């Protein structure tokens, strides 16, 4: 008790002084609001019923809570497990004290805590709060500016902007439940902006995602002042949660290299049926020979008429990859056209260095994307209601993920569940240089690979996922160091990796919300070559990452610098490439699921579950392969625990995938799938007959099991996803063997659980025995009142040289598929 009083005395005193100063400042203005404070309460452990207790104190309002599992508690708050290990655990609660009276009431409760008195009925959670409170402070401009990367953007972009040039920015406000408070804060913001030569352009509230966004503009000199002082000195920011720079959700700037011709005649377009895949991106070159008659371009803003062909780089590339895949190998294009909605355009202000295709700066990004997706499914004439997959192959370079789920990620999560649609998003490209020891032998590819992998992990905090990659319902796709191009000739660049199981050197790494595995999978994103700079005197050697459209890389369609040339192609690398390839695989998988329904009728999952089936299928073939041992080899050098699965997951997610193999069965490999909708505290049990040939056998076998679902969200709760599903084998665990890839706890933090088990134990079982897999569901962030769609895919395989036919044995036993449903 004494330690707590000493710890909290200073912050409580400072906050009381701040309230007093605020009251004096408005004393002469009868129209002014009482000063209020956004309070950050950092606590250790759980607090039950705290939100309800806050409601009983007039003037206090609960705003949000966040969980940070990477911070270790001090000794007095240590949480120690049964093995004696300390549990890293911290939570932050965000409250608003609407006036001085509310603050005094909070202080009176603290006095009760110090005197060890009883608390009024319903307010006991405050006693637990004060007992676990590590610190208490106001939310200030260091938080509003420092957590979003906005200062770095303003410093870079505004160097040459005229002082009085109006620059747009986004202010994300704390979403207040009191409408009068919302309106008053908004009016105050408008008045102050106009007083300083700016204006308020747009205000948008979406309570479903906990978002109140404001688009404003201010003279460049004022934003530069914020960069210098790390605070907004010319604006009252009490109600602002974050400042964001606009125009950062963008495609990379084009590289001035002449494209090469395709060199072959593309297959004629023979598309049938409505689009099932949508692309939200830049304006494509629709009359390119690879795209002609394959796109349905919906351009309600009329951007196509004002955008020259030479500026249609990213949209053309992404559309080409979705339709054809990597042009390095000739494959059949998608059987249906794709729907394209332009949301990027090349109209950045003249003072912005390296102009590129970006979201418009005169509209909030959340509004732009929301309108584009809603247009697909709503209105008297929905634009493309059969779409099931949306490729959004862009990210916000200024917003690396840092515990707070970004507004755009929250929007995608909500839209995904609302419309039953799967978003494919990139992990993000990180182009900052790396450092390796100067004595690294560049002529030894294994040594260079090892040092590059160490460098990536040392700089992991600077190479985090970019918004909206932390979205829990979306599939986040990282770029594998792989493509179908030929090796470059006479190139001054160096190939940093030998293994195609590793991510590209530019692919963002790290965990998602609540340390969920992200990216979900790796797909080929091109072999990104690097440039090795001369050794420095400090014993390090700088590795830079030059942009290029030369091989290697995925080959895509591109506009040409020569008028009338409509078959140009370039090579490209990055996570956008991998994401667009994911869209290509998703379109093909939808066709394969339709074929299964034609063959098996009602025994196959219904079309309504295609979204979760595709989500599971894209991940199902993912494996770590050599990435596991390569990362393990770096751990000792980095001073970390060897054979730590989490280290591999942060680098490679669930691993490199090959979705073309997911539904392929042969004598030695059988894949079964199921889908359904489940509610809270319910369990569905599925049976997979065991092949007689594996009875008491010591043959090696592998089981891959994948569960994917869409969850509603609760943006006001620290656990965020409302539905937590798990897939668990119920018996014959000795037969299944041990997990060879992801940790089972890590695999259950998102909306995709993917595990690979391998074994060779001789396990006897009776004829007619079956593996049973249970899908269970529980509420994870408040109540769960809706049914949750999910899909399960399980593959059992043995080595090709084994003289058994497990496929035929299981097929005969599955003449009548059985799904036993049990309610818990």
C-alpha positions in Angstrom: 0.0 0.0 0.0 2.8 2.4 0.9 4.7 1.6 -2.3 1.5 2.3 -4.4 0.9 5.6 -2.6 4.5 6.7 -3.3 4.3 5.7 -7.0 1.0 7.4 -7.6 1.4 10.6 -5.6 3.3 12.6 -8.3 1.1 11.7 -11.3 -2.1 12.4 -9.3 -0.7 15.8 -8.2 0.3 16.7 -11.8 -3.2 15.8 -13.1 -4.9 17.8 -10.4 -2.7 20.9 -11.3 -3.6 20.4 -14.9 -7.3 20.4 -14.1 -7.0 23.5 -12.0 -5.1 25.3 -14.8 -7.8 24.4 -17.2 -10.5 25.7 -15.0 -8.7 29.1 -14.6 -8.3 29.3 -18.4 -12.0 29.1 -19.1 -13.2 31.0 -16.0 -13.9 34.2 -17.9 -15.7 32.5 -20.8 -19.2 31.4 -19.7 -19.7 29.5 -23.0 -16.5 27.4 -22.6 -16.7 23.7 -21.6 -15.3 22.4 -18.3 -11.7 21.1 -19.0 -11.5 17.4 -19.5 -8.6 14.9 -19.5 -8.0 11.7 -21.4 -6.4 9.4 -18.8 -4.1 6.5 -19.5 -4.1 4.0 -16.7 -1.5 1.3 -17.1 -2.3 -1.7 -15.0 -1.1 -5.3 -14.4 -3.6 -8.1 -14.7 -7.4 -8.3 -15.1 -10.1 -6.2 -13.7 -13.6 -7.7 -13.7 -16.7 -5.5 -14.1 -14.5 -2.3 -14.3 -16.4 -0.8 -17.2 -19.7 -1.1 -15.3 -18.1 0.6 -12.3 -17.0 3.5 -14.4 -20.5 4.2 -15.5 -21.5 4.7 -11.8 -19.2 7.7 -11.5 -20.8 10.8 -13.2 -18.4 12.5 -15.5 -16.1 9.5 -16.1 -16.4 7.7 -19.4 -14.6 4.5 -20.5 -13.1 4.9 -24.0 -11.0 1.9 -24.8 -8.5 -0.6 -23.6 -5.4 -2.1 -25.0 -3.3 -5.2 -24.2 0.5 -5.1 -24.4 1.9 -8.6 -23.8 5.5 -7.6 -24.6 6.2 -5.6 -21.4 7.4 -7.4 -18.2 5.8 -6.4 -15.0 8.0 -5.0 -12.2 8.6 -7.2 -9.2 5.6 -6.1 -7.2 3.3 -6.9 -10.1 5.0 -10.1 -11.2 2.8 -12.8 -12.6 4.6 -16.2 -12.3 3.3 -19.4 -13.9 3.6 -22.9 -12.5 7.1 -23.3 -14.0 8.4 -20.2 -12.2 8.4 -18.1 -15.4 7.4 -14.5 -15.3 4.4 -13.6 -17.5 4.8 -10.4 -19.5 1.4 -8.7 -19.1 0.2 -5.1 -19.2 -3.0 -3.4 -20.0 -3.8 0.2 -20.7 -7.2 1.6 -19.9 -8.4 4.9 -21.4 -10.9 7.0 -19.5 -12.1 10.6 -19.9 -12.8 12.7 -16.9 -15.3 15.1 -18.4 -15.0 17.8 -15.7 -13.2 18.7 -12.5 -16.0 17.1 -10.4 -15.4 13.7 -12.0 -11.7 14.0 -11.2 -12.4 14.9 -7.6 -14.7 11.8 -7.3 -11.9 9.7 -8.7 -9.5 11.2 -6.1 -12.0 10.5 -3.3 -12.1 6.8 -4.3 -8.3 6.8 -4.2 -8.4 8.3 -0.6 -10.7 5.4 0.4 -8.1 3.0 -1.1 -5.3 4.6 0.9 -7.3 4.4 4.2 -8.4 0.8 3.4 -12.0 1.7 3.7 -15.0 -0.1 2.2 -16.0 1.0 -1.3 -19.6 2.0 -2.2 -21.7 -0.8 -3.8 -20.7 -1.4 -7.4 -17.4 0.5 -7.1 -15.2 -2.2 -5.7 -13.4 -2.6 -9.1 -11.8 0.7 -8.4 -10.1 -0.7 -5.3 -8.6 -3.5 -7.5 -7.6 -0.8 -10.0 -5.6 1.2 -7.5 -4.0 -1.9 -6.2 -2.7 -2.8 -9.7 -2.1 0.6 -11.1 1.5 1.0 -12.4 1.1 4.5 -13.7 -1.4 7.2 -14.5 -0.8 9.9 -17.0 -2.6 12.1 -19.5 -2.8 11.1 -23.2 -0.8 13.8 -24.9 0.7 14.9 -28.2 3.6 12.4 -27.8 1.0 9.7 -28.1 -1.0 11.4 -30.8 2.0 12.1 -33.0 4.6 9.5 -32.0 2.6 6.3 -32.6 1.5 6.9 -36.2 4.6 7.9 -38.1 3.0 11.2 -39.0 6.0 13.3 -38.0 8.3 11.4 -40.3 5.9 11.9 -43.2 5.6 15.6 -42.6 9.3 16.0 -42.2 9.9 14.2 -45.5 7.1 15.6 -47.6 7.0 19.2 -46.4 10.6 20.2 -46.8 9.8 22.2 -50.0 6.2 23.0 -49.5 5.4 26.7 -49.3 4.7 28.0 -45.8 1.1 28.8 -46.6 0.4 25.7 -48.7 -2.7 23.9 -47.2 -1.8 20.3 -46.3 -4.4 17.8 -45.5 -4.2 15.6 -42.4 -6.5 13.2 -40.6 -7.3 13.6 -36.9 -8.8 10.5 -35.4 -10.9 11.6 -32.4 -11.8 9.6 -29.4 -15.3 8.4 -30.2 -17.5 9.9 -27.5 -20.8 8.5 -26.5 -22.3 11.9 -25.7 -23.4 13.5 -29.0 -23.2 17.0 -27.6 -19.6 16.4 -26.6 -18.9 15.2 -30.2 -20.4 18.2 -31.8 -18.8 20.7 -29.4 -15.3 19.2 -29.9 -15.9 19.2 -33.7 -16.9 22.9 -33.7 -14.0 23.8 -31.5 -11.6 22.1 -34.0 -13.3 23.8 -36.9 -13.0 27.2 -35.3 -9.3 26.8 -34.4 -8.4 25.5 -37.8 -10.0 28.4 -39.5 -8.4 30.8 -37.1 -5.0 29.5 -38.2 -5.7 29.6 -41.9 -6.9 26.0 -42.3 -10.2 24.3 -42.7 -12.2 21.3 -41.6 -13.0 19.3 -44.8 -14.8 16.2 -43.5 -16.1 14.5 -40.4 -17.0 10.8 -40.3 -18.4 8.6 -37.5 -18.7 4.8 -37.7 -19.6 3.4 -34.3 -19.3 -0.2 -35.6 -15.6 0.3 -35.8 -15.2 2.8 -33.0 -14.1 5.6 -35.4 -14.6 9.3 -35.4 -12.3 10.7 -38.1 -11.8 14.3 -39.2 -10.1 15.5 -42.4 -8.6 18.9 -41.9 -6.0 21.1 -43.6 -3.5 23.5 -42.2 -0.6 25.6 -43.5 2.6 23.6 -44.0 4.5 25.9 -41.6 2.3 24.8 -38.7 2.8 21.1 -39.5 6.6 21.7 -39.7 6.3 23.3 -36.3 4.8 20.1 -35.0 7.8 18.2 -36.4 10.2 20.5 -34.6 8.5 20.5 -31.2 6.7 17.1 -31.3 3.5 18.8 -30.3 0.6 20.6 -31.9 1.0 24.0 -30.3 -1.6 25.8 -32.4 -4.5 23.5 -31.8 -6.5 22.2 -28.8 -5.9 18.4 -29.1 -7.7 17.1 -26.0 -10.2 15.0 -27.9 -7.7 13.8 -30.5 -6.6 10.2 -30.3 -4.2 10.2 -33.2 -2.9 12.3 -36.1 -2.4 10.6 -39.4 -0.8 11.8 -42.6 -3.0 11.4 -45.7 -1.8 10.2 -49.1 0.4 7.4 -47.5 -1.8 4.5 -48.7 -0.1 4.4 -52.0 1.7 2.3 -54.6 5.4 2.6 -55.0 6.7 5.3 -57.2 7.3 4.0 -60.8 10.8 3.1 -61.9 12.0 4.7 -65.2 13.0 1.5 -67.1 11.7 0.6 -70.5 9.4 -2.4 -70.3 10.0 -5.5 -72.5 7.4 -7.0 -74.9 5.5 -10.1 -73.8 7.0 -12.2 -76.6 4.0 -14.5 -77.1 0.4 -14.3 -78.0 -1.9 -14.4 -74.9 -4.7 -16.8 -74.8 -8.0 -15.4 -76.0 -10.4 -14.1 -73.3 -13.2 -16.6 -72.7 -14.7 -15.3 -69.5 -18.0 -16.6 -68.3 -20.2 -15.6 -65.3 -20.0 -12.5 -63.0 -16.8 -11.5 -61.2 -16.0 -13.3 -58.0 -12.7 -11.3 -57.4 -12.6 -7.5 -57.0 -9.5 -5.3 -57.2 -9.4 -2.0 -55.4 -6.3 -0.2 -56.8 -5.1 2.2 -59.4 -6.6 2.6 -62.9 -5.5 -0.3 -65.2 -4.6 -0.1 -68.8 -7.7 -1.8 -69.9 -6.7 -2.3 -73.6 -3.5 -4.0 -72.8 -3.5 -7.4 -74.7 -3.3 -9.3 -71.4 -6.3 -7.4 -69.9 -8.6 -6.7 -72.9 -12.1 -8.0 -72.3 -11.1 -9.4 -68.9 -11.9 -6.4 -66.7 -15.1 -4.8 -65.6 -13.9 -1.3 -64.6 -16.3 0.7 -62.4 -15.1 4.3 -62.4 -17.9 6.5 -60.9 -15.4 9.3 -60.3 -14.4 9.5 -64.0 -10.7 9.1 -63.2 -10.0 7.0 -66.3 -10.6 9.9 -68.7 -8.1 12.1 -66.9 -5.3 9.6 -66.2 -2.7 9.1 -68.9 -1.6 5.6 -69.8 1.9 6.1 -68.5 0.5 6.7 -65.0 -1.5 3.5 -64.9 1.3 1.4 -63.5 0.2 -0.3 -60.3 -3.4 -1.0 -61.3 -2.2 -2.6 -64.6 0.3 -4.7 -62.7 -2.1 -5.9 -60.1 -4.9 -6.7 -62.6 -2.4 -8.7 -64.7 -1.3 -10.8 -61.7 -4.9 -11.4 -60.5 -6.0 -12.5 -64.0 -2.9 -14.5 -65.1 -0.5 -14.9 -62.2 3.2 -14.6 -62.8 3.8 -14.3 -66.6 7.1 -16.0 -66.1 5.2 -19.2 -66.6 2.2 -19.5 -69.0 -0.9 -20.5 -67.1 -4.6 -20.4 -67.8 -6.2 -17.1 -66.8 -9.2 -16.8 -64.5 -12.4 -18.1 -66.0 -14.3 -15.0 -65.0 -13.6 -11.3 -65.5 -12.5 -9.3 -62.4 -14.2 -6.2 -61.1 -11.9 -3.2 -60.8 -12.7 -0.1 -58.8 -10.1 2.6 -59.0 -9.3 4.1 -55.6 -5.7 5.3 -56.4 -4.8 8.2 -58.7 -1.6 9.9 -59.5 -2.4 13.5 -58.5 -0.1 14.1 -55.5 0.7 17.8 -54.8 3.7 19.2 -56.8 5.8 19.6 -53.6 5.6 15.9 -52.7 8.8 14.1 -53.7 8.5 11.0 -56.0 4.8 11.4 -57.0 2.9 8.1 -57.0 -0.6 6.6 -57.2 -2.3 7.2 -53.9 -5.7 7.5 -52.2 -7.2 10.9 -52.7 -6.0 13.5 -50.2 -9.4 15.3 -50.0 -11.3 12.3 -48.5 -10.8 10.2 -45.4 -9.3 6.7 -46.4 -11.9 4.9 -44.3 -14.6 6.7 -46.3 -13.0 5.9 -49.7 -12.7 2.2 -49.0 -16.0 1.9 -47.2 -17.9 3.4 -50.1 -16.1 1.3 -52.7 -16.9 -2.0 -50.9 -20.5 -1.0 -50.0 -21.1 -0.2 -53.7 -20.4 -3.8 -54.6 -23.3 -5.1 -52.5 -25.8 -2.3 -51.7 -28.1 0.0 -53.5 -30.9 -0.6 -56.0 -28.3 -2.0 -58.4 -25.3 -3.4 -56.6 -22.1 -3.1 -58.7 -21.0 -6.7 -58.4 -22.8 -8.7 -55.7 -21.2 -12.0 -56.6 -17.7 -10.8 -55.5 -16.3 -13.0 -52.7 -12.7 -11.9 -52.7 -11.4 -8.3 -52.5 -7.7 -7.7 -53.3 -6.5 -4.5 -51.6 -2.8 -4.7 -52.5 -1.6 -1.4 -50.8 -0.6 -0.4 -47.3 0.1 2.7 -45.3 3.9 3.2 -45.2 3.5 5.7 -42.3 1.6 3.3 -40.0 3.5 0.3 -38.8 1.4 -1.8 -36.4 1.9 -0.9 -32.8 -0.8 -2.5 -30.6 -3.6 -0.2 -31.8 -5.6 -1.7 -34.7 -5.7 1.0 -37.3 -9.0 2.5 -38.6 -8.7 0.9 -42.0 -8.0 -2.5 -40.5 -11.0 -2.2 -38.2 -13.1 -1.2 -41.3 -12.0 -4.3 -43.2 -12.7 -6.5 -40.3 -16.2 -5.1 -40.0 -16.9 -5.1 -43.7 -15.6 -8.7 -44.0 -18.1 -10.1 -41.6 -21.0 -7.8 -42.7 -20.8 -8.8 -46.4 -19.1 -12.2 -46.0 -16.2 -11.2 -48.1 -12.5 -12.0 -47.8 -9.9 -9.2 -48.1 -6.4 -10.1 -49.2 -4.0 -7.5 -47.9 -0.1 -7.2 -48.1 2.1 -7.3 -45.1 3.8 -4.2 -46.4 7.1 -3.3 -48.0 10.0 -2.2 -45.8 12.8 -0.6 -47.8 15.1 0.7 -45.1 18.8 -0.4 -45.5 20.2 -3.2 -43.4 23.6 -3.8 -41.9 25.8 -6.9 -41.9 29.3 -7.5 -40.5 32.0 -6.0 -42.9 33.8 -9.4 -42.9 30.9 -11.3 -44.3 32.1 -13.4 -47.2 30.0 -12.3 -50.1 31.2 -15.2 -52.2 29.6 -17.6 -49.7 25.8 -17.6 -50.3 25.1 -19.5 -47.1 27.0 -17.1 -45.0 25.4 -14.1 -46.6 21.9 -15.6 -46.1 22.7 -16.2 -42.4 23.9 -12.6 -41.8 21.0 -11.1 -43.7 18.5 -13.2 -41.7 20.2 -12.0 -38.5 20.0 -8.4 -39.7 16.2 -8.7 -40.4 15.6 -9.9 -36.9 17.8 -7.3 -35.3 15.8 -4.6 -37.1 12.4 -6.3 -36.6 10.9 -3.4 -34.7 11.6 -1.1 -37.7 10.2 -3.6 -40.3 6.7 -4.2 -38.8 3.5 -4.8 -40.6 1.9 -1.8 -42.3 -1.8 -0.9 -41.9 -4.2 -2.6 -42.7 -2.1 -5.8 -42.4 -3.1 -6.3 -38.8 -6.7 -6.9 -39.8 -7.9 -10.1 -38.1 -10.5 -11.2 -40.8 -8.3 -10.4 -43.8 -5.6 -12.8 -45.0 -2.3 -10.9 -44.7 0.2 -12.1 -47.4 3.9 -11.7 -47.2 6.3 -12.0 -50.1 8.3 -15.2 -50.4 11.8 -14.9 -52.0 10.5 -16.6 -55.1 9.4 -16.1 -58.7 9.3 -17.8 -62.1 11.9 -15.5 -63.8 15.3 -16.5 -65.1 18.5 -15.6 -63.2 19.8 -12.1 -64.1 23.0 -11.7 -66.2 25.7 -9.1 -65.5 23.9 -7.6 -62.6 25.7 -5.5 -60.0 23.1 -6.6 -57.4 23.4 -9.6 -55.0 20.9 -12.3 -54.2 20.6 -12.2 -50.4 18.8 -15.6 -50.0 19.2 -19.1 -51.4 16.0 -20.5 -49.8 12.7 -19.7 -51.4 11.1 -20.6 -48.0 12.3 -17.3 -46.6 10.4 -14.0 -47.0 11.7 -11.3 -49.4 14.1 -9.0 -47.7 11.5 -6.2 -48.1 8.5 -8.2 -46.7 7.3 -6.7 -43.4 7.6 -9.1 -40.4 6.1 -9.4 -36.9 3.0 -10.4 -35.1 -0.5 -9.0 -35.5 -3.1 -8.0 -32.9 -2.6 -9.9 -29.6 0.4 -11.5 -31.1 -1.6 -13.4 -33.7 0.5 -15.0 -36.4 1.0 -12.5 -39.2 1.5 -12.6 -42.1 -0.8 -15.6 -42.5 1.2 -17.0 -45.4 3.9 -16.3 -47.9 3.3 -16.3 -51.7 5.9 -15.6 -54.3 6.8 -11.9 -54.3 9.8 -11.9 -56.5 13.5 -12.4 -55.6 14.5 -8.9 -54.4 18.2 -8.4 -55.0 20.2 -6.0 -52.9 23.2 -3.8 -53.3 26.2 -4.3 -51.0 27.9 -1.0 -50.2 31.7 -0.7 -49.3 32.7 -1.6 -45.7 32.4 1.2 -43.2 35.1 2.0 -40.6 32.8 0.8 -37.8 33.0 -2.8 -39.0 29.6 -2.9 -40.6 28.5 -3.1 -44.2 25.4 -1.3 -45.5 22.9 -3.3 -47.6 20.6 -1.1 -49.7 17.5 -2.2 -51.6 17.3 -0.6 -55.0 14.0 -0.5 -56.9 14.1 -2.2 -60.3 11.9 -3.5 -63.1 14.6 -5.9 -64.4 14.6 -9.6 -63.7 14.4 -11.3 -61.3 10.8 -10.7 -60.1 7.3 -11.6 -61.0 6.5 -10.6 -64.6 3.4 -8.5 -65.0 1.7 -6.3 -67.6 2.7 -2.7 -67.7 2.1 0.5 -69.7 4.8 1.4 -72.2 6.6 4.6 -72.7 5.9 4.2 -76.5 2.5 5.2 -77.8 0.5 2.3 -79.1 2.5 -0.5 -77.5 0.0 -2.7 -75.7 2.0 -5.8 -74.8 4.7 -4.4 -72.5 5.7 -6.2 -69.4 8.1 -5.6 -66.4 9.4 -7.5 -63.5 8.4 -6.5 -60.0 8.9 -7.5 -56.4 7.1 -7.0 -53.1 4.1 -7.9 -51.0 1.6 -6.3 -53.4 2.8 -8.8 -56.0 2.3 -11.7 -53.6 -1.2 -10.4 -52.6 -2.4 -10.0 -56.2 -1.1 -13.6 -56.8 -3.3 -14.6 -53.9 -6.2 -13.1 -55.7 -5.4 -15.3 -58.7 -5.3 -18.4 -56.6 -8.5 -17.4 -54.8 -10.3 -17.1 -58.2 -9.2 -20.5 -59.2 -10.1 -22.1 -55.9 -13.7 -20.7 -56.2 -13.9 -22.6 -59.6 -12.6 -25.8 -57.9 -15.2 -25.6 -55.1 -17.9 -25.1 -57.7 -16.6 -28.2 -59.5 -16.8 -30.2 -56.3 -20.4 -29.2 -55.8 -21.2 -30.3 -59.3 -19.5 -33.7 -58.6 -20.7 -34.4 -55.1 -23.9 -32.4 -54.8 -25.1 -31.7 -51.3 -22.1 -33.6 -49.8 -19.9 -30.7 -50.7 -20.0 -27.4 -48.7 -22.6 -24.9 -50.0 -21.6 -21.9 -52.0 -22.4 -19.6 -49.1 -19.2 -20.9 -47.4 -16.8 -20.2 -50.4 -15.3 -17.2 -48.6 -14.1 -19.2 -45.5 -13.2 -22.2 -47.7 -10.9 -20.0 -49.8 -9.4 -18.5 -46.7 -8.6 -21.9 -45.3 -7.4 -23.3 -48.6 -4.9 -20.4 -49.3 -3.2 -21.2 -46.0 -3.6 -25.0 -45.9 -0.5 -25.8 -47.9 1.7 -23.4 -46.0 4.9 -25.0 -44.5 8.0 -23.6 -42.9 10.3 -26.2 -44.5 13.9 -24.9 -44.5 12.8 -21.6 -42.9 12.6 -23.4 -39.5 16.2 -24.5 -39.4 17.6 -21.3 -40.9 15.9 -19.1 -38.3 17.0 -21.6 -35.5 20.6 -21.2 -36.6 20.4 -17.4 -36.0 19.0 -17.5 -32.5 22.2 -18.2 -30.6 24.0 -15.4 -32.4 21.2 -13.1 -31.5 21.3 -14.1 -27.9 17.8 -15.8 -28.1 16.3 -19.1 -27.3 17.0 -21.8 -30.0 14.1 -23.7 -31.6 11.6 -21.0 -30.6 8.7 -21.4 -32.9 7.5 -17.8 -32.3 10.7 -16.5 -34.0 10.0 -18.4 -37.2 6.3 -17.3 -37.2 7.3 -13.6 -36.9 9.5 -14.1 -40.0 7.5 -16.5 -42.1 3.9 -16.6 -40.7 2.6 -20.1 -41.3 5.1 -20.4 -44.1 5.3 -20.4 -47.9 2.2 -21.8 -49.5 1.4 -23.4 -52.9 -2.4 -23.2 -53.2 -2.3 -25.1 -56.5 -1.8 -28.3 -54.5 -4.5 -27.9 -51.8 -7.2 -30.0 -53.4 -4.9 -32.4 -55.2 -5.3 -36.0 -54.0 -3.5 -39.1 -55.0 -2.9 -42.6 -53.6 -0.7 -41.2 -50.8 -2.6 -38.0 -50.1 -6.2 -37.4 -49.2 -7.8 -34.0 -48.3 -11.3 -33.6 -46.8 -13.1 -30.4 -46.1 -16.2 -29.2 -44.3 -17.8 -25.9 -43.5 -20.6 -24.6 -41.3 -21.8 -21.9 -39.0 -21.4 -22.1 -35.3 -22.5 -20.1 -32.3 -21.0 -19.4 -28.9 -20.4 -22.5 -26.6 -21.2 -24.9 -29.4 -19.1 -27.7 -30.8 -19.2 -29.4 -34.2 -17.4 -32.8 -34.5 -16.2 -34.2 -37.8 -15.0 -37.8 -38.4 -12.2 -38.8 -40.8 -12.1 -42.6 -41.3 -8.7 -44.1 -40.6 -7.2 -46.1 -43.5 -6.7 -49.8 -42.6 -3.2 -49.8 -44.1 -1.9 -47.5 -41.3 -3.1 -49.8 -38.5 0.0 -50.4 -36.3 2.2 -49.1 -39.1 5.5 -47.2 -38.5 5.3 -45.5 -41.8 5.8 -41.7 -41.7 2.6 -39.7 -41.9 1.7 -36.0 -41.9 -1.5 -34.4 -41.0 -2.2 -30.7 -41.9 -5.3 -29.2 -40.4 -6.6 -25.7 -41.0 -9.5 -23.9 -39.6 -10.6 -20.4 -40.9 -13.5 -18.2 -39.9 -14.8 -14.6 -40.0 -15.5 -12.9 -36.7 -17.5 -9.9 -35.7 -15.4 -7.4 -33.8 -15.7 -5.3 -30.7 -13.4 -2.3 -31.2 -13.9 -1.1 -27.6 -12.6 -4.3 -26.1 -8.9 -5.2 -25.7 -9.5 -8.7 -27.2 -11.2 -7.2 -30.2 -12.4 -10.3 -32.0 -15.7 -11.5 -30.7 -15.5 -15.2 -31.8 -12.6 -17.5 -30.8 -12.8 -20.8 -32.6 -10.5 -23.8 -32.2 -9.9 -27.0 -34.1 -8.7 -30.0 -31.9 -8.2 -33.7 -32.7 -10.0 -35.6 -30.0 -8.2 -39.0 -30.1 -5.4 -41.0 -31.7 -2.9 -38.2 -30.9 -0.1 -40.6 -30.8 -1.0 -41.6 -34.4 -1.0 -37.9 -35.5 2.4 -37.2 -33.9 4.0 -33.9 -32.9 3.6 -30.4 -34.2 6.3 -29.7 -36.7 5.6 -26.0 -37.4 3.6 -23.4 -35.5 3.0 -23.4 -31.8 -0.5 -24.3 -31.0 -1.1 -21.3 -28.7 0.2 -18.8 -31.3 -2.0 -20.5 -33.9 -5.2 -19.8 -32.0 -4.9 -16.0 -31.6 -6.2 -14.9 -35.0 -8.9 -16.2 -37.3 -6.8 -18.9 -39.0 -5.5 -21.9 -37.1 -3.1 -23.9 -39.2 -1.1 -26.8 -37.7 1.1 -29.5 -39.2 1.6 -32.8 -37.2 4.1 -35.5 -38.2 4.6 -39.0 -36.6 5.5 -42.6 -37.2 4.4 -44.3 -34.1 2.8 -47.8 -34.5 -0.7 -47.2 -33.2 -3.2 -50.1 -33.4 -6.9 -49.4 -34.1 -9.9 -51.4 -34.9 -11.6 -51.6 -38.4 -14.0 -48.7 -38.8 -12.1 -46.4 -36.5 -11.9 -42.7 -37.3 -10.1 -39.5 -36.4 -12.5 -37.0 -34.8 -11.9 -33.3 -35.0 -13.9 -30.8 -32.9 -14.6 -27.2 -33.9 -15.6 -25.2 -30.8 -16.5 -21.6 -30.4 -16.5 -19.2 -27.5 -17.1 -15.5 -27.0 -13.8 -13.6 -26.8 -14.6 -9.9 -26.6 -17.9 -9.4 -24.9 -21.0 -11.2 -26.0 -21.3 -13.2 -29.3 -24.9 -13.1 -30.5 -24.3 -14.1 -34.2 -23.4 -17.4 -35.9 -19.9 -17.5 -37.2 -19.1 -19.1 -40.6 -16.0 -21.4 -40.7 -14.3 -23.9 -42.9 -12.1 -26.9 -42.0 -9.6 -28.6 -44.3 -7.6 -31.7 -43.2 -5.0 -33.5 -45.3 -3.5 -36.9 -44.4 -0.5 -38.0 -46.4 2.3 -40.6 -46.4 5.5 -40.6 -48.5 5.2 -41.3 -52.2 7.3 -44.5 -51.9 5.0 -46.2 -49.4 3.0 -49.1 -51.0 -0.4 -48.1 -49.7 -3.4 -46.3 -51.1 -4.9 -44.3 -48.3 -6.9 -42.2 -50.7 -9.0 -45.2 -51.9 -9.4 -46.6 -48.4 -10.8 -43.3 -47.1 -12.8 -42.6 -50.1 -14.8 -45.8 -49.8 -15.4 -45.1 -46.1 -16.6 -41.6 -46.9 -19.4 -42.6 -49.3 -21.8 -40.9 -46.8 -19.8 -38.1 -45.1 -20.7 -37.8 -41.4 -20.7 -34.6 -39.4 -21.8 -35.1 -35.8 -23.0 -31.8 -34.1 -22.8 -31.5 -30.4 -23.9 -28.5 -28.3 -21.8 -27.7 -25.2 
